[in-house]
Amino acid sequence: MAVTFSQHPSRVLRPASPVALIQPLADRCRHIRRLGIKTIFTLNFTKRLSRLTPSEFVSQVLFRQWNVRGVVVGRDFRFGRGRAGTVTDLRELLKARRAAVYAVSPICLGRRVIQSTAIRRDIQAGRLAEARRMLGRAVEVSGRVVRGAGIGARLGARTVNVEPGNELLPRQGVYAGWMDRAGVGRAPGRKRPVVLNLGVAPTVQSRRRVLLEAHVIDGRRVVYHPGESVRVDLAAFLRPERKFTTAELLSRAIQKDITRAIGIVRGRCEPGGKPRRKS
């Protein structure tokens, strides 16, 4: 069984400057289950929970409803009020209950320790390759389809407009990627290659809210309905979002973006746009 918080503790402890979750709770649970863990307990972090001492945390959380025989934590795991409890403290508290503690050492990629802080920085900077290596999967953005203004079709690139549900979003700009329907209980379908803009559309709308506008680039029209859940795997960052002086210049840039994105999703180009070397 995996135990996870429904929200980052900083939402309660530092509400003015909370830490953004890397992925929504539903997506986190989906990836945990893919690892073979069948049961997930979602713990609601509250002020009352934050005030528990290490001993109270063990008795009122770990042993209140579970017959715990072993706990797996990171080597630098801290718990209890003010993060006072250490792995050593946890071992002593569980030893009295005949339960074991397994402390896992950090995993490194080269000289970098895989940790959420580093992953957040890479995602926010648009460094998708680095974030992908740490996550062991593509960076995802999930959300619901909303009605658009129809501007994409007039520019030669009909789009599916998505309101992101992620707290943590990559830098605004144009990306190549893959999109799939993601409704509850829905089996994974065929992922469609897309070129997408994440931002506020400064040339044509300059709206306040950030939207993800995805254009399917496999030549087949796919219909997505407002309210439908979708998920996008980001393959490569193409360029920053920018404001063009005319709609014609924007249309030309979009066509270039589409060409580059097709090359990337078909494996012909590197994310930077250079032709991929043949081995």
CORBEL-V94411 format. One line per field, one symbol per residue. phi: phi as a letter, one per 30 degrees, with the letter a starting at -180 (. if undefined). burial: I if it has 16 or more other C-alpha atoms within 10 Angstrom, else O. Layout:
# CORBEL-V94411
phi->???
burial->???
This chain:
# CORBEL-V94411
phi->.ccbddbdeddcdbddbdddddbeeddddddddddjddcbcccddbddddcddedddddccdcdbbcdcabcbddcebaieihddcddddddddddchbcbcccddccciccddaddddddddddidddddddddiaddcbclcdbdccideddcibdbccbcdcddccdedlcbcabbbdbddiddecddcdbcbcclchddcbhddddbccccdccicdbcccejddbbccdcadcaddbccdbddddddddddddddddddddidbdedjdedddc
burial->OOOIOIIIIOOOOOOOOOIIIIIIOOIOIOOIOOOOOOOOOOOOIOOOIIOIIIIOIIOOOOOOOOOOOOIOOOOOOIIIIOOOIIIOOIIIIIOOOOOIIOIOOOOOOOOOOIOOOOIIOIIOOIIIIOIIOIOOOIIIIIIIIIOOOOOIOOOOIIIIIIIIOIOIIIIIIIIIIIIIIIOOOOOOOOOIIIIIIIIIIOIOOOOOOIIIIIIIIOOOOOOIOOOOIIIIIIIIIIOOIOOOOOOOOIIOOIOOIIOIIIIIIOOIIIIOIOOOOOO
